[in-house]
Amino acid sequence: MINRLVEKIEQMEAPIVVGLDPMLSYMPKHILKKAYDEKGENLEGVAEAIWQYNKGIIDATYDLVPAVKPQIAMYEQFGLEGMSAFKRTVDYSKEKGLVVIGDVKRGDIGSTSEAYATGHLGKVMIGGKEYRGFDEDFITVNPYLGSDGIHPFIDVCKEEEKGLFILVKTSNPSSGEFQDQLIDEKPLYELVGKKVAEWGELHMGSSYSYIGAVVGATYPEMGKILRKLMPRTYILVPGYGAQGGKAEDLVHYFNKDGLGAIINSSRGIIAAYKQKGYEKFGEEGYADASRQAVIDMREDLRKAWMASK
Ligand SMILES: O=c1ccn([C@@H]2O[C@H](COP(=O)(O)O)[C@@H](O)[C@H]2O)c(=O)[nH]1
């Protein structure tokens, strides 16, 4: 799957992931009304609205980007109905040829990680038949329980040719409280980064590992250090746009080959129609606005890359 992701990034010249983080406050009124009229003003109605909203964005962007990243929390808050919208979104994105990164941030003691890995990346046999759970291509994983919490995910990834993005340095304002703590004079995120590179050697694709890392766009100096510590690790970079990360800050997250990082934007793309510069699209044109936001992001990243040469 990492080879496919890299190929798609190269083909599309767009190291971009569209973050599918649907929130009711972004939902255009016409979509909510239609879903409520059909399914009722209840959890089922909300789930239908999420699905229709996502479908609009996927249809408008799938030919421009290699991947989507549905954030499971945005679906989980609506219970089983929300989770069914999550699954529909994963399946439809795959049908459209997109690589799906489930942002699920799992990780637990070994036996529990094994169950999470099966549910999101693997399969179960029941009565001699094979069943798959959410079946994303990659998921995000929290490494802070240590190696025994990570190995079950790597084992399933090897079996299924799927991948992980492991949290190394997160984009949020207080990520330093624990992640920057010094151990033997090195910040914890550097130790985790080295470990991710080591785990990555266990499951290599052609030029990059199936085991990637998450490094926030909001800490560019740390991104630069981590890039060097993990040369064959693909870096998933959240924090561009809505959280303040800028294209010029991101050039050091890439290797010299122009590969090695994929930048996420969620609100900046899916709620573009509400933002300055995109007013002309209006609510009805939310999907076209998201397409334009992807084109603008691609250009922004390209210009920053060229300026760094
Ligand atoms: O360090 C991290 C890890 C994950 N995220 C997730 O990425 C998106 C960001 O959304 P924006 O709207 O583009 O800010 C969201 O799903 C986060 O949970 C992150 O931001 N930082």
The ligand as an SDF file (V2000), in Angstrom:
LIG
                    3D

 21 22  0  0  0  0  0  0  0  0999 V2000
   -0.9830   15.6650   15.6110 O   0  0  0  0  0  0  0  0  0  0  0  0
   -2.0940   15.5460   15.0970 C   0  0  0  0  0  0  0  0  0  0  0  0
   -2.6480   14.3230   14.7860 C   0  0  0  0  0  0  0  0  0  0  0  0
   -3.8600   14.2810   14.1360 C   0  0  0  0  0  0  0  0  0  0  0  0
   -4.5430   15.4030   13.8250 N   0  0  0  0  0  0  0  0  0  0  0  0
   -5.8250   15.2680   13.1210 C   0  0  0  0  0  0  0  0  0  0  0  0
   -5.7090   15.8760   11.8280 O   0  0  0  0  0  0  0  0  0  0  0  0
   -6.8830   16.6110   11.5120 C   0  0  0  0  0  0  0  0  0  0  0  0
   -6.5600   18.0840   11.3850 C   0  0  0  0  0  0  0  0  0  0  0  0
   -7.6910   18.8330   11.0310 O   0  0  0  0  0  0  0  0  0  0  0  0
   -7.6090   20.3670   10.5140 P   0  0  0  0  0  0  0  0  0  0  0  0
   -9.0400   20.7540   10.3580 O   0  0  0  0  0  0  0  0  0  0  0  0
   -6.8680   20.3700    9.2060 O   0  0  0  0  0  0  0  0  0  0  0  0
   -6.9110   21.1410   11.5520 O   0  0  0  0  0  0  0  0  0  0  0  0
   -7.8900   16.2770   12.6190 C   0  0  0  0  0  0  0  0  0  0  0  0
   -8.5800   15.1210   12.2210 O   0  0  0  0  0  0  0  0  0  0  0  0
   -7.0040   15.9510   13.7960 C   0  0  0  0  0  0  0  0  0  0  0  0
   -7.6100   15.0520   14.7030 O   0  0  0  0  0  0  0  0  0  0  0  0
   -3.9930   16.6200   14.1400 C   0  0  0  0  0  0  0  0  0  0  0  0
   -4.5760   17.6910   13.8630 O   0  0  0  0  0  0  0  0  0  0  0  0
   -2.7740   16.6600   14.7510 N   0  0  0  0  0  0  0  0  0  0  0  0
  1  2  2  0
  2  3  1  0
  2 21  1  0
  3  4  2  0
  4  5  1  0
  5  6  1  0
  5 19  1  0
  6  7  1  0
  6 17  1  0
  7  8  1  0
  8  9  1  0
  8 15  1  0
  9 10  1  0
 10 11  1  0
 11 12  2  0
 11 13  1  0
 11 14  1  0
 15 16  1  0
 15 17  1  0
 17 18  1  0
 19 20  2  0
 19 21  1  0
M  END
$$$$
